[in-house]
Every structure is written in C-alpha cells, then in structure tokens.
Amino acid sequence: PYVAFAGRFTEGKGLDELLRATALLSRQGLTIQLRLAGAGDTDRWARAAIEHGVGDQVSFVGWLQGDAKLAFYRDAALFCMPSHFEAFGISTLEAMFIGRPVVGTRIGGFLDLVEEGVTGYLVPCEDAAELAKRIRNLVESPELAHTMGRQGVARALSRYSVDAVV
C-alpha cells in the first residue's frame, strides 16, 4: 500500500509538506511509499524528494485516466492532498468515491468534502508534522482507514452523486 496524491505538481498543492512528512515518518521508523499522479515540474519535485532523503520512496506515475486512475486510488492505503488553496478538490472526491480515507488541509472545499475524524483528517495548512501524524495513524490502523473509506463513499454518494446534485 502507498499514499496517493493526484493533482498538479506545484508548490500550492503542498508537495513540499508531503515530502517533509514522508521524511519525518522515515526518521521515526515508518517507511511509506508515496505515489504522485499528475503533471507539472516532475524534475523539481524528484530533486526535492532526494533533498529530503526520500527519493527512493517517491514515484511519479504521470497523468492517469479511466481504469488506471481507478486502480491508482483503489490500491492506495489513503489519499493525501495538503493543498494551500483548494476551491473544491475533485481528486479528493474521486478518492472518496473509491473508498479511500483522506488527509487534507483545513481550507476551502476540503471543509465541505471531508468530515473530520469520520471520512479522514484535516490538518493545518503547511504543517508537515501534523500531516505525518495523521498519515501514520491511518497506515498503522488499517481497520480505521477502511472504516473511514466506507464513510467517505457514503458521504460522497449522499452529497455528490448525480441524484444528489440534481
């Protein structure tokens, strides 16, 4: 299992915090794999991963669509999007529809999407230590992650399905 991220590879998506959280977890004895789906300056973020000492734990899987995107979410332990700004968070909603628990930031659309402690966790923006803590909690408690994932599906269906929107 791995931690999934899907979006543009930009500073505003919180990639540096995600890499710092991954490094912190490694120093604490928990090695996680991080898979980044999307597009952007891959070279910059690959260098940043190496600088943080987690280059061997990070892989860039490109822009995914269709069955490949579904498999990406389905095979992840959790979905993490530590954005600095997010009007809605479509990739977060996609992960919820697939049943992944979510770790995001306490901003914008995440406040409507994620129910704190029920479908995932919301952490303060730019707080790599709290991000690491919440990732650890879900990785080390697969039953909790599974329960949060099921709750996420129910929330997504009740609020964002075609029938609910109509």
ChimeraX attribute file (.defattr): number of C-alpha atoms within 10 A of each C-alpha:
attribute: neighborCount
match mode: 1-to-1
recipient: residues
	/A:1	13
	/A:2	18
	/A:3	23
	/A:4	23
	/A:5	27
	/A:6	26
	/A:7	20
	/A:8	17
	/A:9	19
	/A:10	16
	/A:11	12
	/A:12	14
	/A:13	19
	/A:14	23
	/A:15	25
	/A:16	19
	/A:17	21
	/A:18	26
	/A:19	26
	/A:20	23
	/A:21	23
	/A:22	30
	/A:23	24
	/A:24	21
	/A:25	19
	/A:26	16
	/A:27	11
	/A:28	10
	/A:29	9
	/A:30	14
	/A:31	15
	/A:32	19
	/A:33	18
	/A:34	24
	/A:35	21
	/A:36	24
	/A:37	21
	/A:38	17
	/A:39	16
	/A:40	14
	/A:41	11
	/A:42	17
	/A:43	10
	/A:44	11
	/A:45	21
	/A:46	18
	/A:47	13
	/A:48	17
	/A:49	23
	/A:50	14
	/A:51	13
	/A:52	16
	/A:53	17
	/A:54	22
	/A:55	17
	/A:56	11
	/A:57	18
	/A:58	20
	/A:59	15
	/A:60	16
	/A:61	13
	/A:62	15
	/A:63	15
	/A:64	15
	/A:65	10
	/A:66	7
	/A:67	8
	/A:68	11
	/A:69	15
	/A:70	15
	/A:71	13
	/A:72	21
	/A:73	26
	/A:74	18
	/A:75	14
	/A:76	20
	/A:77	23
	/A:78	28
	/A:79	29
	/A:80	30
	/A:81	25
	/A:82	29
	/A:83	24
	/A:84	18
	/A:85	17
	/A:86	19
	/A:87	9
	/A:88	15
	/A:89	18
	/A:90	15
	/A:91	16
	/A:92	25
	/A:93	22
	/A:94	18
	/A:95	28
	/A:96	29
	/A:97	24
	/A:98	19
	/A:99	27
	/A:100	31
	/A:101	32
	/A:102	35
	/A:103	27
	/A:104	29
	/A:105	26
	/A:106	21
	/A:107	19
	/A:108	15
	/A:109	16
	/A:110	27
	/A:111	15
	/A:112	12
	/A:113	23
	/A:114	26
	/A:115	17
	/A:116	17
	/A:117	13
	/A:118	18
	/A:119	28
	/A:120	28
	/A:121	24
	/A:122	24
	/A:123	20
	/A:124	15
	/A:125	18
	/A:126	18
	/A:127	16
	/A:128	22
	/A:129	18
	/A:130	16
	/A:131	29
	/A:132	23
	/A:133	14
	/A:134	21
	/A:135	27
	/A:136	17
	/A:137	14
	/A:138	21
	/A:139	18
	/A:140	12
	/A:141	11
	/A:142	13
	/A:143	11
	/A:144	18
	/A:145	24
	/A:146	18
	/A:147	16
	/A:148	26
	/A:149	26
	/A:150	20
	/A:151	22
	/A:152	27
	/A:153	20
	/A:154	16
	/A:155	20
	/A:156	22
	/A:157	17
	/A:158	13
	/A:159	13
	/A:160	15
	/A:161	12
	/A:162	9
	/A:163	9
	/A:164	10
	/A:165	9
	/A:166	6
